[in-house]
Amino acid sequence: MKEMWDKRYKAEEFVYGKEVNAFLKDCLDRLPLKGEYLFPAEGEGRNGVYAAQRGLSVFALDISSQGKKKALALAEEKGVHIKYEVGDIADLNLEENSFDGAVFISAHFPPHLRSFYHQKIARLIKPGGYVILEGFSKSNLPLREANPEIGGPKNVDMLFSIEEIREDFKDFKIVELQEVERELHEGSLHNGMARVIRFVGSKE
């Protein structure tokens, strides 16, 4: 898996673009987000860098060293600082209740690890902190088959359902949890009409 992402991110272009995800931008505009946020599977840094521009302290995480290299270059280009670790979230010695929130954008994990990662990260968040998530829905698969340019996992078990997200973050008050269809324009790998799950939760 690491080799695949390193190969993808080694390209000179930012394969998902440099612009922030539209849902995250909307959340930053309307929610009282502050403090330090964890960005798992942050890749080339477009979302964490934008969040840093908006005043958040950003701790980015990914298994790809090539992703980190590009993310730090983007942060320098935008005049902000982000902390970025390369590794597996399971291997990091992070204290519970130490982050003000977490942002998952297109962060799809192997099915046998999804709930484990989600619940581990949930425990790292302080009471009152937020989780923001947008990822491809299980119902996106037929759309992807019709238009591969949409991107996203080909394995339905790596895609999200409302029920799974509700269960993974059961200690969170649901601010928003819905499946929507939206047009993607994210670099060269996410383009076209897709179905996504969107979740905002506040830890109780």
N, C-alpha and C positions, 0 to 999 in steps of 0.2 A: 504493500500500500504506500509506504514512504517513497519507494522508488518511482511509483506512478506520479505522485504529486510533485516530487522534485523535477521529474522530466517535464511535467506540464508547466510548472512555474519557471523553469529555466529559460523559456522563451523570452525574447526581449519585450514583447508586448505584455500588457497587463490583461490576461486572458478573460477576466471578468470585468475589465474596465477599472477606471480610477474613481468613478462616481459612487457615492453612497447608495446603498439599497433604499428604495423609495419608502418602504414601510418603516425602517429604522429612522429615516429622516422625519417622517410624520410623528413617530413616537418622541423623538427629541424635541419637536416643536410643541407637543401638547402635554407631555408628562413632566413632573418635577424631578428630573433625573439629576443626580449630583453624586460626587464622590468617586470611588474606584470601581470600575466595571471590568469583569472578565469576559474576554472574547475568545471562546474556544473555536478551533478550526478556522482561524482568521485568515489563513492564506496570504494573499498579497497586500492585505492591510487597508483596503479602501474604506471599510466600515469603522475600524478602530481609529484610523487617522482622522476621519471626519468627526467622530465622537470627541477626539482630543481637541479638534478645532472648536468644538462647541463647549469645551470646558471640563470634560470628564477626564479623570485619570484612567489610563487604559493599560490593562495587562492582557496582552495577546498571547495566544497559544496555538501551536500547530506542530504537526510531525515533520514538516518540510523546512529544511534549512534554506532552500531556494525561496520559499515564501517569505521567510524572515528577512532575507537580504533585500527583496523588493519592497517589503513593507517599511523597512527602516529608510530606504531610499525615498519612498513616497512621503514619509513623515518629515524627512529633511527638506524635501521639495516644498512641503506645505508649512514649514516652520514650526512644527510641533514635536513633542517627545512622546514616544510610547515605549512601554516595557514589553519585550517579546521573548518568550521562552520556546525552545524547540524540544518537544517530547510528548509523552503520553500523560494525560491528566491524572491517570491512576498512579503515576510514579512521582508526582510532585507533592512535596510536603507542605500543604497549604492548610491553614487553620480554618475550622468551621466558623461560620458567622463573621468572616473577615472581609467580604466584598459587599458593596452596596447594590450590586446587581450583576446580571450576565446577559450577553447578547449572542443568540444563535442565529446566524443567517446562512441558509443552505448548508447547515452543519449536519450531515447525514453520516451516522456511524453504522458499523456492522450490526445486524439485528440482535445478535446475542450480547452486544455491549451497550445498545442504545439506552435502555432503562438504567443500567448501572451508571453510565456517564451522566445522564440527566439528573439522577438522584444524588450522585456524589456532588455535582456542581450545585444543586439546590441546597445542600447542607453548608456550602461555603458562603451562602448569602445571608446577610443580616435580616432580622425581622423588619418588615416594612420595605425591604429591597425588592427590586423588580427583576423578572425574567422577561426578555423580549425574544420572540422566536418567529422566524418565517422559514418554511421549508416546503419542499414539493409534497403534494398529497398523493395518496395511493391512486386516486382517480386521475393523476397526471399521466400515468403510464400509456393509456391509449393516445393521448395527445402527443406524447413523445414519439411513439411509434409512427404516427402520421407525419410528425415534423421533428426529426432528431435535433434540429438546431435549438430547440427549447432547452435541452440539457437535462441534468438531474439523473439520479440513479436509474439503472435499468432493472434492478432487483426490487420487486414490489415490497419485499420485507424491509428494505431500507427507507421506504417512503413513510410518510406520517398519516395518522388518522386522528380525528378529534378525540376519540376515546383513549388512545394511547397517550396523547399529550396530557389529557386530564388526569390519567392515572400516574404518569411519571412525575407530575407536579401537584400532587394531591394536597400538599401543605400550603398551597398558594390560593389566595382569593382571585377568582377569574375576573379580570378587567375586560378582556376581549379574548374570544376563542371562536374562530370561524374558518370555514373553507371558502375561498374566493377564487375567481378566475381573473387573471390580470396579464397585461402585455409586458413581456420582459425585453429590456434593451440593456444588457449587461455584458459589455465586451463582445468577444467573438463566440462565446460558448453558451450564453443564455439569451436566446432571441425567439420571440413568438408568444402566442397565447398559451399560458400555463395555468394549472390549478395548484394552489398553495394553501397550506394551513398557516394561519396567523394566530399568535398567542401573546397576550400580555398578562402576567400574573404578579400579584403582590404577596410576599411571604407573610404569613400570619404568625 
